[in-house]
Amino acid sequence: MANKVLLPTADYKGAKVLTVGPGAVPIENSGDATWLIPLWWYHVLANDDPLVRNSYALFRTSRTGDFNNGWMGVIAAKLREGDEACRWARRFIQPGITLFDDTCLGEIVNGPEDFKKTPEVAAHGALICNITQMLLDPDDENSITVFPAIPVEWERQGVAFSNLAAKGEILVSGEFKPKQVRVTLENRSDRNCARNLRVRLPKG
């Protein structure tokens, strides 16, 4: 079905961007992160497709982030923008929010009852996706990319994760330190498999 997904586009300041539908005109500070779902979920768009970066550049200044922090963080990670992906993840943590809110984790400060309900709020699953995609790009059937979008802050302090799942039932663990990187793969499938392993290192 991938080649049947409709991707309506239009020109915006000389660049092609995704739009809400055929014939729609792109507007500054407008657009929705979920229009970029084909990149991650359906693999219709490649990470390096110019349509992705151009659309992201338009959408990131819209109100879409008020409701789609995690989606924006996932796309930023797919674009290998670690600091940007981290910025979106941080927007989830807004202690000043006291209403039952779908956009951040603020309601957990209200008491034990709200804390129990928190996992049911849709946006919070996207926080997990946001962080996971910063640590591991697991979605390719031929390659696994580790630490694809960690921010400079994490490069300095170090970061580690255990047993995140990549396609093909492969568990990945990684540890990033300023002078050492370690990656472990564990094949949990019932067959042999081969993958290209990519570890993204900071400049220098």
N, C-alpha and C positions, 0 to 999 in steps of 0.2 A: 504493500500500500504506500510505501515511502514516496514513490514517484508520482503519486496522485494527491499529495498534500498541497493545498493551495497556499502559496506564499505571495499575497498581494504586496506590491512594492510601488514606490513613487520616488521621484527625485526631490532631494532636499539640499539646497545650497550646493548643487553639483555632485551630490553623493546619493546613491540608491539606498533607501531605508525601507523597512517593513511598515505596513500600514494596517489599519483595522479591517480594511476590505477593499475590493477593486474600486478604483476611482477616488478613494479617499485622499485628501490632501494633508501631508505632514504639517504639523504646527509646532512652532518652537515651544519648549517646555511641556511637551505632550508625548503620549505614547505609553505603552504598557509592557512591562517586563515579560509577561506571559506570552507575548507574541514571539519571543525567542525560544519557546519550548522546543521547536524542531531541532535546535542545536544540540540540546542535552538529551532530551527524552527520546526523540524519534530518530536522531542521527541523520536528519535530512540535510542539515547544514554542517559543514566542517567548522572546527574551531577557528581556523584561519580565513574563513570566507569573509571578504570585505563587507558584505551585507550585515554580518554580525556586529563588527566593531562600529560601523556607521550607525546602525540602529541603536546600539548600546549608548553611544555618545549622545544621541538625541533623548533617549528614554531616561537617562540618569538624572536629568535636570527636571523631570516631570514629577507629578505627585505620586507616581507609581511606587516610589520607595516607601511611601507612607503605608502601603498595604503589602508590598512585595519585596521587603528587605532581603529575604533569603534567596528569592529568584535572582535579584540583581547581584547578590554576592556570588551565586553559582556562575553566572555569566562572566563576572569579573575574574573569577578563578579560571574559567575556561580560556579567557583572554590572557592569562598569566599575569594578571594585575594583582599582586599579593596585598599591597597596601590598600587598594580599593576594595578588594574582597573583605578584608578585615574591617574596614570602615562600615560596610553594610552589616556585617555580623554584630558590630557594637551597637548599631541602631536598635537591635532587639532589646537591649538592656536599658530600659528607661524607668527608673524607680518612681518618677513623678507621676506615672500613669496609674490611676486608681480605679478606672472603670474596667469592666471585663472587655478586653481589647484584643483584636485579632492580629495586631501588628507588632507587638513586643511582649516581653516577659514581665512587664510591670506589675501585673495583678498578683504575682506570687508574694508581694510584700504585704498583702492585706491580711493574711491569716491562713491557718491550716486548711480551711475549706477551699479557698481559691487555689492553694497549692495542689490539692488533689485534682482539681479540674484542669490544671494547666496543660497536661499532655494531650487533652482532647481538642485544644485550640489549634486550628489548621496551620497557622503560620509557623508554629514552633517546630514542626517537622522540617520546615525549610531551613531553620537555623542549623540543624544537624547536617543537612545536605550542603549548606554553605561551608561549614567548617571542614567536612569530609573532602569536598572538592578542592579546598586549599591544600590539604595534606596529600591527597592521592587522586589521580585521574584514572579511575578504574573501568572506564566505559568502552575501551577499545578492545576488540577481540584479538589483536595482534601485539599490542604493546601495553605496558603499565608505566605510568609516569609518577614518580614519587616526589613530594614537595614541589608541586608545579606552581604554587602561588602563595608561598608563605611571605608575610611582610618582613621588612627590614628588621623590625623589632624582634621578631621570632628568630631571625638569623643570628642576632646578637645574643639572645638569651638561651637559645636552644629550644627544641620542641621534639616530642616523641609521640608515637601512637602504636597501638597493638591490634592486630587481627581485623583490619578493615578488609572488606570483601571486594575483590576485583572479578570481572567477568570470567566465567569458566571455573568457578569454585576455588579460586586462589585467595588465600589469606595473606595479607601484606602487613608487615610491621616495619616501622622505620624510626630512626633516631637521628636527629640533626644537631650537631654541636659545631661551634665556630671552626674547629679544626678537624672534625671527623664526621663522616656520615656512614650510617650502617642501615642496611636493608635486608630483611629476611622474607622469603616467600615460602608458603606452604601449600602444596597441591592437595586439596581435599576432595578432588574428583576421583572417579574410579578409572581414569585413563591417563596416559602420559600426555603432556602438553608442552608447548614451547611459546615463549613470549620474549619480545624485545623489552629490556628493562632500561628505562631512562630515569636518571636522577638529576633534577634541576639544581644547579649550584649557583650561588650568587656571583656577580661579576668580580673578577680578580681571583 
